[in-house]
Amino acid sequence: MKADAASRALFVGITGREPDGVWSAPGRVNLIGEHTDYNDGFVLPFAIDRRTYAAAGLRTDGRIHVASTFAPGVVEVGLEELDTLFPAGRDAVPEWARYQLGVAWALRRVTGVGVGIDLAIASDVPVGAGLSSSAAIEGAVAVALDGLWGLGLDGVALAQAGRTAENEAVGAPTGIMDQLAAMLGRADAATFIDCRSLETEIVDLGFEGAGLALLVIDTGVKHSHSTGGYRERRDACERGAALLGVSALRDVTVGDLPRAAELMDEVTFRRVRHVVTEDQRVLDTVETLRTEGPRAIGPLLLASHASMRDDFEISVPELDTAVEASVAAGALGARMTGGGFGGAAIALVPKTRIETVKDAVNAGFAASGFPQPHLFTVTPSDGAWQAVSVYCMGGARDPASERPMSRSSADVGPVGSSRRRALVLSGGDSGRYSDPWHPFAKTSQALSDLLRADGYAVEVREDVDEAVRDLQGVQLIVANLGDSWRNGSSAAHRDIDPEALRSALERGVGLLAMHSSVGSLREYPEWAAAIGAVWLPGISTHPPIGETVVSVLDDGSTFTVVDERYTRLQFIGESDVHATHTFEGLPTPTAWTRQHRNSRVAVDVLGHDSRSYLSQGHQQLIRGLVRWAVGDSDRPVADRF
């Protein structure tokens, strides 16, 4: 059974229900830059196509239940117990469960948010192979909790929570490289990370175009970051930095090494020399990739391995055999990867030589009396995302309230009047909710024209926060907004009234959220929970604007629209999906409906600019969603075709 299906099956087995979603994060290969991250240095990892999956669902009792295919049983704790368990009481928790619970603890510590949750983990990232199976777990759990708890954190913040979990809840003194790689990876590229500033840059690898593959040689020798060898190396680095009078070895250059040799003992000096020269090799690798291409980086990989073997002393005979055999058989370069003391080596190999190199490595292990290694190629891949959303096609539940998702039109207020009042909250051309990419004034006008044609009295407001303060008498809210936080106003602006929005939703106002509104109103706690999704910076994405086909699930019809297609949103709870588009060969939600409190909520992620509203099919979709939101129809899409 594949890991995604295994996580879902485990969830169903322990809870008796489907998860609210399945989230995923990858393992990683560190192309170069080993033991530099916790020295504030540079690293160049990439996410791989081996992944961990977290099936998750909300609970109403304030407890967290975690399970994993790695170990039998379920670990249960209350949310309020996490502060007691971590870090001081972590030994009371099985090590496999500390990763999941530790991420929950770290996120609660930062945000103060959290509700009960069930988590079930499965993975095809080899454990103990130096491919960061731990960060894959942390990343999958982090994006799951971010989605279900409606946190709206970016990839860097989620990576920081993963590092906190690994350092303090698990007790492994790692840096942040693994978590950042898992969160920020991109296909056919590496992530160049400055571990001091946490600035990142995507660097094209070009393996495919150069006819290269990256072979992983898992030696089968297990390692653990929470044991002593890793800690001793980190202590030596800190000791060396102190002797040189710097805060971290990042501040030491190759030219400083002669002075370092005079100040410290021979072992400490060799540890320092590895880190300093490895930082320089990372910078040289990035430059070589840009100027000469991937076939020229082999010597840098080999120099990195020699430094880890001789100066940092973290290699083992199996890793040395893997490197030597692969290069002798035609690999352009090879090195051990990961924290060391076991795990895996990587070899950069022309695709035409893959089988030859595999045979040579197997022969080398056999000749040395080692067990056969596990050999496989990996592809640079995307980072964390929501892999599966579980939607209930009829009778869906709101996990936070357990209210039945049905109501009569009488619940929405005075819907029988001939002139219902619709309020369009618009980003406009300037102000808190505008942005440089979306012509909100024009798209809000297009939405207003549609609503007026259907008999609504429409008011368009660009003073959004003021408009939200007075929603009395409004039967339909249409949100067509940008993200105010992009303008840097999240800290300074306090003239908002979240209670007014909550009261309107309790009253039963109809709500339609358009396009970029899935990333808006972040200061209103009800918003993400109401619409059931949030744009997650650094994870959510969209292809370029262009013509796309939208499939209507209710009746099997399609329409074409020129638009910007959002994907990899973080979904919250369950929704009825009524339309999809295709992204990377997979169906992706375009429009969905759900109930929150006493309100019917519809979401349409189309509507980037005025061209979107020229599509007759899109116009009909919007009209159907509106009719459902105000209680005129129980069939949001099929009614209109």
MARPATI-22373 format. One line per 4 residues: number of its first residue (from 1); their letters; for each residue x, y, z of C-alpha. Coordinates in pm, 1 decimal, decimal comma. Layout:
BEGIN
NUM) a) X/Y/Z ~ ...
REM end
This chain:
BEGIN
1) mkad) 0,0/0,0/0,0 ~ 133,7/343,1/-91,2 ~ 212,7/580,0/193,3 ~ -71,4/823,2/120,8
5) aasr) -328,0/542,8/124,6 ~ -161,4/387,6/430,5 ~ -193,8/708,9/633,0 ~ -559,3/738,0/543,3
9) alfv) -627,3/372,2/620,1 ~ -453,1/404,1/956,4 ~ -661,7/711,9/1036,0 ~ -985,4/532,7/953,4
13) gitg) -871,4/232,3/1155,4 ~ -808,8/430,5/1473,2 ~ -1099,0/677,5/1445,7 ~ -1371,5/502,2/1248,6
17) repd) -1412,0/804,6/1017,6 ~ -1249,8/965,5/717,7 ~ -983,8/1232,7/779,7 ~ -1050,5/1596,7/704,6
21) gvws) -753,2/1582,9/471,3 ~ -414,6/1428,3/400,8 ~ -106,6/1649,7/402,3 ~ 238,8/1563,8/271,2
25) apgr) 602,0/1672,4/302,6 ~ 911,4/1528,8/133,7 ~ 1239,8/1391,9/247,6 ~ 1544,5/1574,1/122,9
29) vnli) 1885,8/1519,3/-21,2 ~ 2147,8/1771,3/76,5 ~ 2345,2/1822,5/-240,4 ~ 2621,5/1993,8/-43,6
33) geht) 2664,4/2178,1/286,1 ~ 2686,9/1932,8/575,4 ~ 2692,7/2044,7/940,3 ~ 2695,1/2406,4/826,8
37) dynd) 2334,0/2485,8/911,9 ~ 2368,3/2506,3/1289,9 ~ 2684,8/2712,2/1233,2 ~ 2474,5/2983,0/1060,7
41) gfvl) 2624,9/2884,6/727,5 ~ 2504,7/2788,4/380,2 ~ 2336,2/2473,6/251,4 ~ 2200,4/2352,7/-82,3
45) pfai) 1938,4/2079,7/-28,9 ~ 1653,4/1971,2/-250,2 ~ 1323,8/1800,6/-173,7 ~ 1286,1/1449,4/-314,1
49) drrt) 1002,1/1232,9/-443,2 ~ 993,7/1022,9/-125,0 ~ 730,9/1164,7/108,6 ~ 559,3/1142,2/446,3
53) yaaa) 179,5/1169,1/465,5 ~ -26,3/1291,6/760,3 ~ -397,2/1208,8/761,1 ~ -564,5/1444,7/1004,5
57) glrt) -903,6/1535,2/1141,7 ~ -1034,6/1769,8/1407,8 ~ -1162,4/1656,0/1746,9 ~ -1397,2/1837,6/1982,9
61) dgri) -1248,9/1723,3/2317,1 ~ -920,8/1919,8/2324,4 ~ -702,7/1609,4/2291,3 ~ -443,8/1497,6/2038,2
65) hvas) -427,1/1134,6/1928,0 ~ -125,1/1033,8/1718,0 ~ -49,7/708,4/1540,4 ~ 213,0/592,3/1293,7
69) tfap) 283,0/295,6/1071,8 ~ 633,2/305,1/1225,1 ~ 506,5/173,8/1561,0 ~ 196,3/7,2/1705,5
73) gvve) -52,6/183,7/1927,0 ~ -192,2/533,2/1969,9 ~ -47,5/805,3/2194,0 ~ -309,0/1035,4/2347,1
77) vgle) -246,7/1362,4/2530,0 ~ -445,8/1674,3/2610,0 ~ -347,8/2000,7/2446,9 ~ -284,5/2151,6/2788,5
81) eldt) -43,9/1867,8/2874,1 ~ 198,3/1959,2/2594,9 ~ 365,9/2233,9/2796,7 ~ 434,4/1980,7/3071,7
85) lfpa) 570,7/1718,2/2836,0 ~ 805,5/1942,1/2638,8 ~ 1085,0/1978,9/2675,6 ~ 1139,0/1855,2/3031,1
89) grda) 902,9/1557,0/3025,5 ~ 972,0/1429,7/2675,0 ~ 1104,0/1093,5/2797,0 ~ 748,1/1006,2/2895,8
93) vpew) 655,3/1003,9/2524,9 ~ 774,0/737,1/2275,5 ~ 1033,9/891,4/2044,2 ~ 824,4/835,4/1728,9
97) aryq) 537,2/1037,6/1878,7 ~ 756,3/1328,7/1989,2 ~ 782,8/1455,6/1630,8 ~ 407,1/1489,3/1586,0
101) lgva) 327,8/1614,3/1935,4 ~ 633,3/1839,3/1931,9 ~ 513,1/2023,0/1623,0 ~ 172,3/2077,1/1784,2
105) walr) 344,0/2208,2/2095,6 ~ 571,4/2438,8/1895,5 ~ 285,8/2585,7/1692,1 ~ 70,7/2641,7/2000,9
109) rvtg) 362,2/2810,4/2173,6 ~ 396,0/3058,8/1887,9 ~ 30,0/3118,9/1799,3 ~ -166,4/3030,7/2111,4
113) vgvg) -407,7/2846,5/1881,3 ~ -500,5/2479,9/1881,2 ~ -794,1/2243,0/1900,3 ~ -812,6/1867,7/1936,8
117) idla) -687,8/1659,9/1647,4 ~ -628,8/1303,1/1528,4 ~ -308,8/1238,2/1329,1 ~ -197,4/926,2/1143,7
121) iasd) 145,8/909,9/977,8 ~ 285,0/690,8/700,7 ~ 598,3/743,7/493,2 ~ 815,1/606,5/216,0
125) vpvg) 1119,6/814,3/322,3 ~ 1379,0/563,9/449,2 ~ 1439,0/606,6/822,3 ~ 1796,6/664,4/936,7
129) agls) 1927,9/698,3/581,9 ~ 2028,7/1064,3/600,0 ~ 1729,1/1170,5/389,5 ~ 1560,9/1359,3/674,0
133) ssaa) 1266,9/1134,9/745,8 ~ 1219,5/1331,9/1067,1 ~ 1178,9/1668,0/890,5 ~ 933,8/1505,3/649,3
137) iega) 718,7/1404,0/947,3 ~ 747,3/1748,9/1100,3 ~ 662,8/1916,7/771,3 ~ 357,7/1701,3/703,0
141) vava) 223,9/1756,4/1054,9 ~ 300,3/2130,3/1041,0 ~ 104,2/2191,0/719,7 ~ -179,9/1971,3/848,3
145) ldgl) -210,1/2169,0/1171,1 ~ -167,4/2498,0/987,6 ~ -455,5/2404,3/761,3 ~ -692,5/2260,5/1019,0
149) wglg) -617,4/2524,8/1282,3 ~ -640,0/2805,4/1025,1 ~ -303,7/2956,1/1119,5 ~ -200,7/3091,6/778,3
153) ldgv) 171,5/3066,9/853,8 ~ 429,8/3073,7/576,4 ~ 678,0/2798,8/496,0 ~ 961,2/2951,8/697,2
157) alaq) 747,9/2980,1/1011,2 ~ 633,8/2619,4/974,3 ~ 994,8/2510,1/925,5 ~ 1090,9/2692,4/1243,9
161) agrt) 819,3/2503,0/1431,0 ~ 961,7/2178,2/1296,5 ~ 1310,3/2267,9/1411,7 ~ 1177,9/2357,4/1757,2
165) aene) 1008,7/2019,5/1773,5 ~ 1326,0/1835,8/1672,1 ~ 1554,1/2033,5/1902,7 ~ 1339,1/2051,8/2213,6
169) avga) 1069,6/1785,8/2191,6 ~ 1284,4/1511,8/2035,0 ~ 1616,4/1630,7/2175,8 ~ 1816,2/1632,9/1850,6
173) ptgi) 2039,8/1942,5/1817,5 ~ 1987,7/1991,0/1442,5 ~ 1978,2/2309,7/1237,8 ~ 1690,9/2427,6/1019,5
177) mdql) 1809,1/2306,7/679,4 ~ 1600,8/1989,5/669,0 ~ 1276,1/2160,7/763,0 ~ 1325,6/2445,2/515,4
181) aaml) 1403,2/2200,5/235,7 ~ 1086,8/2003,4/314,8 ~ 871,7/2317,1/316,4 ~ 1019,8/2518,5/28,8
185) grad) 1138,9/2263,5/-228,3 ~ 1067,4/2307,8/-598,3 ~ 1080,2/2061,5/-887,6 ~ 1418,0/2027,4/-1067,0
189) aatf) 1574,0/2280,1/-832,8 ~ 1764,2/2307,4/-507,5 ~ 1698,4/2555,6/-228,8 ~ 2000,3/2769,9/-144,3
193) idcr) 1958,7/2864,6/221,7 ~ 2138,4/3121,7/430,7 ~ 2088,0/2961,5/770,6 ~ 2152,9/3286,2/957,4
197) slet) 1903,4/3513,6/783,7 ~ 1681,0/3226,2/662,7 ~ 1682,1/3388,6/320,8 ~ 1630,5/3133,2/46,5
201) eivd) 1683,4/3122,3/-326,0 ~ 1574,1/2861,3/-577,6 ~ 1869,1/2736,9/-784,5 ~ 1799,8/2541,5/-1101,3
205) lgfe) 1978,1/2207,4/-1102,7 ~ 1928,7/2113,0/-1466,4 ~ 1980,7/1740,7/-1405,2 ~ 1717,4/1640,3/-1659,0
209) gagl) 1851,3/1856,5/-1937,7 ~ 2206,6/1738,0/-1871,0 ~ 2106,7/1371,6/-1881,6 ~ 2195,9/1316,8/-1515,6
213) allv) 2033,2/1129,5/-1230,8 ~ 2096,3/1142,0/-858,2 ~ 2150,9/793,1/-717,6 ~ 2092,9/736,3/-347,4
217) idtg) 2295,4/456,8/-188,2 ~ 2130,7/370,2/143,3 ~ 2393,9/173,3/330,9 ~ 2148,8/34,7/584,1
221) vkhs) 2368,0/159,5/869,0 ~ 2124,2/341,8/1094,1 ~ 2200,2/669,9/1264,0 ~ 2021,2/895,6/1508,1
225) hstg) 2072,6/1268,4/1557,1 ~ 1966,0/1242,0/1918,2 ~ 2266,6/1027,0/2011,4 ~ 2607,5/1153,2/2121,3
229) gyre) 2820,0/1179,8/1804,3 ~ 2616,8/1461,0/1655,5 ~ 2613,5/1652,5/1984,1 ~ 2990,9/1619,7/2020,2
233) rrda) 3048,7/1767,3/1673,3 ~ 2820,8/2058,9/1748,1 ~ 2996,8/2123,3/2079,2 ~ 3331,7/2130,6/1898,6
237) cerg) 3199,5/2388,8/1651,4 ~ 3072,5/2610,4/1931,6 ~ 3405,4/2575,3/2111,9 ~ 3596,5/2672,2/1798,8
241) aall) 3377,0/2977,5/1737,3 ~ 3433,0/3092,7/2095,5 ~ 3809,5/3058,6/2061,3 ~ 3798,4/3268,7/1744,0
245) gvsa) 3575,8/3531,5/1905,6 ~ 3284,0/3494,6/1664,3 ~ 2920,4/3408,4/1725,9 ~ 2926,1/3124,1/1472,7
249) lrdv) 3169,3/2961,7/1228,7 ~ 2981,5/3130,5/945,0 ~ 3194,0/3435,1/1028,5 ~ 3524,1/3250,3/973,1
253) tvgd) 3683,9/3245,2/626,8 ~ 3930,1/3004,5/470,9 ~ 4194,1/3275,8/520,0 ~ 4134,8/3259,5/897,4
257) lpra) 4225,9/2891,6/924,4 ~ 4601,4/2938,3/993,5 ~ 4513,7/3150,8/1297,8 ~ 4255,5/2891,7/1404,4
261) aelm) 4520,3/2618,6/1396,0 ~ 4725,6/2816,8/1647,4 ~ 4436,8/2871,3/1889,3 ~ 4282,6/2527,7/1930,2
265) devt) 4361,1/2161,5/1970,3 ~ 4401,8/1946,8/1661,5 ~ 4059,6/1779,0/1678,8 ~ 3868,7/2102,5/1727,5
269) frrv) 4065,7/2260,8/1444,0 ~ 3973,8/1983,7/1203,0 ~ 3605,8/2019,3/1295,8 ~ 3630,4/2393,1/1230,9
273) rhvv) 3817,3/2344,4/903,8 ~ 3543,1/2120,7/770,1 ~ 3268,3/2374,0/839,5 ~ 3460,9/2670,5/699,5
277) tedq) 3565,2/2493,9/379,9 ~ 3220,2/2336,4/339,7 ~ 3057,5/2678,8/348,0 ~ 3288,1/2785,4/66,9
281) rvld) 3207,7/2468,4/-130,3 ~ 2836,8/2549,1/-111,3 ~ 2896,3/2894,8/-255,5 ~ 3122,7/2748,4/-523,8
285) tvet) 2859,9/2485,7/-613,8 ~ 2588,0/2747,3/-658,5 ~ 2816,3/2952,9/-881,9 ~ 2923,1/2646,3/-1082,8
289) lrte) 2562,8/2539,1/-1141,5 ~ 2484,0/2884,2/-1275,9 ~ 2790,8/2924,7/-1496,8 ~ 2895,9/2574,5/-1602,6
293) gpra) 2602,7/2345,1/-1527,5 ~ 2557,9/2033,0/-1314,5 ~ 2820,8/1820,3/-1488,1 ~ 3092,4/2044,6/-1342,3
297) igpl) 3008,4/2004,1/-971,0 ~ 3150,0/1652,3/-926,8 ~ 3488,5/1757,8/-780,1 ~ 3311,5/1971,3/-518,8
301) llas) 3102,8/1672,8/-407,8 ~ 3413,9/1458,6/-373,6 ~ 3596,2/1727,3/-175,4 ~ 3298,8/1752,5/57,5
305) hasm) 3307,0/1379,7/125,9 ~ 3681,1/1382,3/194,1 ~ 3633,0/1665,2/443,5 ~ 3356,6/1480,4/626,6
309) rddf) 3562,3/1161,8/630,5 ~ 3892,1/1311,3/743,7 ~ 3815,6/1636,9/926,4 ~ 3467,6/1591,3/1068,8
313) eisv) 3503,7/1213,2/1100,3 ~ 3139,1/1127,9/1046,4 ~ 3171,4/879,2/762,1 ~ 3172,3/501,1/803,9
317) peld) 3337,2/230,8/587,2 ~ 3009,7/155,8/407,5 ~ 2974,3/519,2/300,5 ~ 3335,4/536,0/183,1
321) tave) 3285,1/218,3/-19,9 ~ 2970,2/363,4/-180,7 ~ 3150,9/679,9/-286,4 ~ 3463,6/507,0/-414,3
325) asva) 3278,9/236,3/-609,2 ~ 3034,4/477,1/-773,0 ~ 3305,5/715,5/-891,8 ~ 3518,4/430,9/-1022,6
329) agal) 3219,2/312,9/-1228,1 ~ 3149,7/649,4/-1391,2 ~ 2973,9/878,2/-1142,2 ~ 3075,5/1241,2/-1189,1
333) garm) 3091,1/1292,8/-814,0 ~ 2966,5/1141,5/-490,1 ~ 2949,7/1213,9/-118,3 ~ 2785,2/1099,9/198,1
337) tggg) 2475,4/1303,0/281,4 ~ 2303,1/1375,8/607,9 ~ 2433,3/1397,3/962,1 ~ 2671,6/1103,5/925,7
341) fgga) 2757,7/792,5/1128,9 ~ 2560,5/588,8/875,6 ~ 2279,2/661,1/637,0 ~ 2321,5/724,5/266,8
345) aial) 2559,3/848,4/3,4 ~ 2459,8/1022,1/-316,9 ~ 2617,7/991,1/-658,6 ~ 2566,3/1218,8/-957,2
349) vpkt) 2553,1/978,3/-1249,2 ~ 2492,6/1005,0/-1625,1 ~ 2165,6/825,1/-1692,6 ~ 2341,9/593,7/-1933,8
353) riet) 2566,1/471,2/-1648,3 ~ 2305,6/412,7/-1375,4 ~ 2294,3/35,0/-1399,1 ~ 2673,3/12,9/-1430,3
357) vkda) 2718,9/219,8/-1114,5 ~ 2458,7/17,1/-926,0 ~ 2635,0/-307,2/-1017,6 ~ 2972,1/-165,4/-910,7
361) vnag) 2839,8/-50,2/-573,5 ~ 2675,0/-385,4/-505,2 ~ 2997,6/-561,8/-598,5 ~ 3202,8/-331,9/-376,4
365) faas) 2975,6/-398,6/-76,5 ~ 2988,9/-772,5/-136,0 ~ 3368,3/-769,0/-159,7 ~ 3388,7/-582,1/172,3
369) gfpq) 3149,9/-819,8/346,8 ~ 2880,0/-554,1/393,3 ~ 2506,7/-625,8/354,1 ~ 2369,2/-516,0/18,6
373) phlf) 2271,5/-147,2/8,8 ~ 1936,7/-12,5/-106,0 ~ 1986,5/175,9/-432,9 ~ 1733,4/413,4/-588,6
377) tvtp) 1725,0/735,7/-783,5 ~ 1548,3/1047,6/-658,6 ~ 1402,0/1342,9/-843,1 ~ 1417,0/1701,9/-713,6
381) sdga) 1055,1/1771,0/-623,2 ~ 814,9/2015,6/-465,2 ~ 790,6/2076,6/-91,8 ~ 500,9/2033,0/149,6
385) wqav) 141,0/2049,9/35,1 ~ -206,5/1920,2/106,5 ~ -211,9/1593,4/-86,9 ~ -576,8/1494,1/-45,0
389) svyc) -884,7/1682,9/64,6 ~ -1167,7/1463,6/186,5 ~ -1495,4/1613,8/77,4 ~ -1834,6/1492,8/185,5
393) mgga) -2066,3/1497,2/-116,5 ~ -2385,7/1571,9/74,4 ~ -2447,1/1582,8/449,0 ~ -2099,2/1717,3/522,8
397) rdpa) -2018,1/1805,4/879,1 ~ -1846,4/2104,8/1028,4 ~ -1578,9/1942,0/1250,5 ~ -1561,2/2243,4/1480,6
401) serp) -1930,4/2260,6/1563,6 ~ -2077,3/1923,2/1461,0 ~ -2384,4/2112,7/1335,8 ~ -2568,0/1939,2/1048,8
405) msrs) -2491,7/2116,1/723,7 ~ -2849,2/2186,0/616,5 ~ -3095,6/2467,0/666,7 ~ -3406,6/2621,1/518,7
409) sadv) -3425,9/2957,3/346,4 ~ -3599,3/3095,0/654,5 ~ -3266,4/3081,8/836,6 ~ -3108,7/3351,9/619,3
413) gpvg) -3326,7/3643,4/721,5 ~ -3560,2/3840,0/496,5 ~ -3488,7/3650,1/174,9 ~ -3841,6/3689,7/43,4
417) ssrr) -3803,6/4057,4/-39,3 ~ -3766,3/4149,2/-403,5 ~ -3453,8/4357,6/-341,5 ~ -3208,2/4167,5/-124,8
421) ralv) -2911,7/4365,8/-8,2 ~ -2568,7/4247,5/-125,8 ~ -2246,1/4394,8/8,1 ~ -1935,5/4357,7/-210,9
425) lsgg) -1616,9/4396,8/-5,7 ~ -1363,1/4513,5/-262,7 ~ -986,0/4549,3/-250,7 ~ -1020,6/4849,2/-482,9
429) dsgr) -723,1/5020,8/-640,1 ~ -562,0/5132,7/-314,0 ~ -585,6/5072,6/57,4 ~ -531,6/4780,0/292,5
433) ysdp) -688,9/4512,0/76,7 ~ -552,9/4611,2/-264,1 ~ -250,6/4453,9/-425,0 ~ -43,3/4506,5/-742,0
437) whpf) -179,8/4201,1/-923,7 ~ -559,1/4212,1/-907,6 ~ -779,1/4488,0/-1061,1 ~ -1033,7/4467,4/-780,1
441) akts) -1229,2/4777,1/-886,1 ~ -1302,7/4621,8/-1226,3 ~ -1378,0/4272,9/-1101,2 ~ -1599,3/4409,1/-824,1
445) qals) -1793,3/4600,8/-1089,6 ~ -1836,6/4279,9/-1289,9 ~ -1966,4/4099,5/-980,5 ~ -2201,5/4388,6/-903,5
449) dllr) -2343,9/4378,1/-1257,4 ~ -2421,4/4007,1/-1222,0 ~ -2592,0/4057,4/-885,7 ~ -2795,4/4357,6/-1000,6
453) adgy) -2913,4/4160,5/-1303,0 ~ -3046,8/3903,5/-1057,4 ~ -3237,5/4164,9/-858,1 ~ -2995,6/4256,6/-577,4
457) avev) -2944,6/4599,5/-432,9 ~ -2564,0/4611,2/-440,1 ~ -2326,0/4825,4/-238,7 ~ -1951,0/4813,2/-311,4
461) redv) -1726,7/4910,4/-19,9 ~ -1350,4/4953,3/-29,2 ~ -1332,9/5061,8/336,8 ~ -1363,9/4695,7/422,0
465) deav) -1302,2/4695,6/796,5 ~ -1552,8/4978,4/846,1 ~ -1808,6/4800,3/628,7 ~ -1775,4/4480,3/831,0
469) rdlq) -1867,0/4673,8/1144,9 ~ -2225,9/4716,6/1017,7 ~ -2361,6/4406,6/845,4 ~ -2718,0/4445,1/972,3
473) gvql) -2968,0/4400,6/691,4 ~ -2712,3/4243,8/455,9 ~ -2832,3/3913,2/310,7 ~ -2523,2/3839,9/97,5
477) ivan) -2156,0/3925,8/149,3 ~ -1929,8/3895,4/-153,9 ~ -1557,6/3914,9/-72,2 ~ -1325,9/4023,2/-354,4
481) lgds) -1011,5/4116,7/-164,8 ~ -634,7/4099,5/-143,2 ~ -418,1/4017,8/156,2 ~ -371,1/4320,0/382,3
485) wrng) -64,4/4158,5/537,7 ~ 119,5/4190,2/207,4 ~ 113,7/4565,9/267,3 ~ 283,1/4525,1/604,3
489) ssaa) -19,4/4651,1/795,0 ~ -94,1/4349,6/1011,6 ~ 84,2/4484,1/1319,1 ~ -24,6/4846,7/1308,4
493) hrdi) -392,1/4817,5/1210,3 ~ -631,4/4751,2/1493,3 ~ -950,8/4919,8/1371,1 ~ -1131,7/4592,7/1310,9
497) dpea) -1431,6/4420,6/1466,3 ~ -1404,1/4042,2/1430,4 ~ -1716,5/4000,1/1643,7 ~ -1930,3/4173,0/1378,7
501) lrsa) -1836,5/3910,9/1119,4 ~ -1894,1/3628,3/1364,9 ~ -2237,1/3767,2/1452,1 ~ -2335,0/3790,1/1085,9
505) lerg) -2233,0/3428,7/1029,9 ~ -2427,6/3326,6/1338,3 ~ -2728,2/3512,5/1201,3 ~ -2704,8/3323,6/874,8
509) vgll) -2578,6/3574,4/618,3 ~ -2495,4/3425,7/277,6 ~ -2126,8/3445,9/183,8 ~ -1942,5/3418,6/-147,3
513) amhs) -1559,8/3440,4/-139,9 ~ -1388,1/3506,8/-472,7 ~ -1035,0/3425,9/-588,9 ~ -769,4/3597,8/-374,6
517) svgs) -1010,2/3630,9/-82,4 ~ -886,2/3288,3/28,5 ~ -573,8/3472,7/145,1 ~ -747,7/3773,9/294,0
521) lrey) -905,6/3893,5/621,6 ~ -634,5/3723,3/826,4 ~ -713,8/3937,7/1130,3 ~ -1067,0/3795,4/1140,4
525) pewa) -1043,2/3456,2/1316,4 ~ -1373,1/3335,9/1165,1 ~ -1267,3/3388,6/805,9 ~ -1050,0/3086,2/726,4
529) aaig) -1279,7/2854,7/920,9 ~ -1581,2/2994,5/736,6 ~ -1448,1/2955,0/381,2 ~ -1267,0/2629,5/455,8
533) avwl) -935,1/2720,1/297,7 ~ -641,9/2956,8/318,7 ~ -366,2/3062,9/81,0 ~ -38,7/2959,1/243,6
537) pgis) 254,4/3180,5/131,6 ~ 543,4/2972,1/6,3 ~ 325,7/2662,8/-47,6 ~ 9,4/2764,8/-234,8
541) thpp) 71,0/2850,8/-597,0 ~ -81,0/2902,8/-940,9 ~ 36,2/2855,3/-1299,0 ~ 46,0/3159,0/-1531,4
545) iget) -284,5/3313,3/-1635,8 ~ -425,5/3136,9/-1937,2 ~ -720,0/2955,2/-2085,9 ~ -835,5/2661,9/-1877,8
549) vvsv) -1120,4/2414,1/-1878,3 ~ -1334,5/2391,7/-1565,1 ~ -1527,5/2070,8/-1500,8 ~ -1865,4/2093,4/-1327,5
553) lddg) -1902,9/1783,4/-1111,2 ~ -2278,7/1804,2/-1053,8 ~ -2377,4/1750,2/-1417,8 ~ -2054,1/1657,9/-1598,9
557) stft) -2045,2/1977,2/-1809,4 ~ -1741,4/2199,0/-1872,4 ~ -1668,6/2559,5/-1954,2 ~ -1359,9/2751,4/-2064,6
561) vvde) -1226,4/3060,4/-1890,0 ~ -913,7/3277,3/-1907,0 ~ -799,2/3293,5/-1547,5 ~ -541,5/3226,6/-1277,0
565) rytr) -587,9/2882,2/-1121,7 ~ -512,4/2855,5/-751,2 ~ -378,0/2526,1/-620,1 ~ -221,4/2377,4/-306,0
569) lqfi) -445,3/2579,8/-81,8 ~ -464,6/2458,8/275,7 ~ -815,7/2323,2/328,5 ~ -995,6/2326,3/661,5
573) gesd) -1265,2/2072,4/735,9 ~ -1499,7/1926,7/478,0 ~ -1669,8/2092,2/182,5 ~ -1882,4/1995,2/-116,0
577) vhat) -1675,7/2042,9/-431,2 ~ -1879,9/2144,3/-735,2 ~ -1616,7/2238,5/-993,4 ~ -1253,7/2148,9/-1057,1
581) htfe) -966,8/2237,1/-1286,7 ~ -658,9/2030,2/-1366,5 ~ -314,7/2105,3/-1225,5 ~ -16,4/1876,5/-1289,3
585) glpt) -257,5/1614,8/-1420,6 ~ -474,1/1608,3/-1107,5 ~ -819,6/1759,3/-1040,1 ~ -801,9/2062,9/-810,7
589) ptaw) -1101,3/2231,0/-641,8 ~ -1229,1/2541,3/-823,2 ~ -1559,1/2598,9/-641,1 ~ -1699,4/2451,0/-322,5
593) trqh) -1972,8/2506,5/-67,6 ~ -1995,3/2448,4/304,6 ~ -2180,6/2565,7/613,2 ~ -2022,8/2761,2/896,4
597) rnsr) -2223,0/2847,6/1202,3 ~ -2567,7/2924,5/1052,2 ~ -2437,7/3058,1/721,6 ~ -2407,4/2900,3/383,1
601) vavd) -2064,3/2974,1/238,6 ~ -1958,8/2940,5/-126,4 ~ -1603,5/2980,0/-257,2 ~ -1492,8/3037,4/-618,0
605) vlgh) -1115,6/3062,5/-671,3 ~ -1158,7/3205,1/-1021,4 ~ -1189,7/3577,2/-1091,4 ~ -836,6/3715,6/-1132,0
609) dsrs) -934,4/3992,2/-1373,4 ~ -1221,4/4105,5/-1596,8 ~ -1156,7/3835,2/-1857,1 ~ -1277,0/3575,9/-1609,1
613) ylsq) -1622,5/3735,3/-1598,7 ~ -1658,9/3726,7/-1978,9 ~ -1701,7/3348,8/-1962,4 ~ -2071,3/3259,3/-1974,8
617) ghqq) -1994,4/2938,0/-1790,9 ~ -1822,8/3126,5/-1508,8 ~ -2112,5/3371,1/-1484,8 ~ -2353,2/3080,0/-1446,1
621) lirg) -2130,4/2921,6/-1183,5 ~ -2131,8/3241,5/-976,9 ~ -2510,4/3275,2/-1005,3 ~ -2561,8/2918,8/-889,1
625) lvrw) -2330,3/2963,8/-592,1 ~ -2510,9/3283,2/-491,7 ~ -2853,6/3116,2/-511,9 ~ -2729,5/2841,2/-283,0
629) avgd) -2564,2/3083,0/-40,5 ~ -2885,9/3279,6/18,2 ~ -3095,5/2964,7/50,4 ~ -3281,2/2973,4/-281,1
633) sdrp) -3140,7/2640,8/-397,2 ~ -3003,3/2320,7/-251,6 ~ -2817,1/2238,1/-574,8 ~ -2557,1/2511,0/-622,4
637) vadr) -2437,5/2423,3/-969,6 ~ -2663,6/2168,5/-1133,6 ~ -2970,2/2395,0/-1104,4 ~ -2833,6/2646,7/-1348,5
641) f) -2739,8/2433,8/-1650,1
REM end
